[in-house]
Amino acid sequence: MSVKNNDEPRRRIFLVDDHPVTREGLAQLINYHAGLRVCGQAATIVAALAGIHTSQPDLVIVDISLGDGNGLELTKHIVAKSPTLPVLIMSMYPELLYGERAWRAGAGGYVTKQAPTHEVLAAIRQVLRGELYFSEKIRKRLIHEQLHSGD
């Protein structure tokens, strides 16, 4: 586990989830680790768009189910408005059902809420580096589809 280092610049993360306890728990996990800081939170798409515009994060973590809509649609909107702003989907839904949809929406990764904390942190850091974070099963599926899309 990392220890905070006040000399290291911290990457700003915006959280979008309609469950306050999930946002607060994730914020505590993120803020504890060196180089990471939550700069804002929202429960709805409308609040997320306003907060993202105001806080200018380095990464947005989005749940799929939101009180006023769908996190995949929010992801598409974020990517359309800010193509260099990475989005990580974090949801309770199995990756095999939504991982590919997240990728097609423009997300840089997908991690389930059932994942251990070290995996969540690995996903955050990998997407912040500009790399994709998907399970091996999803990566194989996406590669297979790309190779056979012209058939």
Buried (B, 14 or more C-beta within 10 A) or exposed (E): EEEEEEEEEBBBBBBBBBBEEBBBBBBEBBEBBBBBBBBBBBBBBBBBBEBBEEBEBBBBBBBBEBEEBBBBEBBBBBBEEBEEBBBBBBBEBEBEEBBBBBBEBBBBBBBBBEBEEEBBBBBBBBBBEEEBBBBEEBBEBBEEEEEEEEE
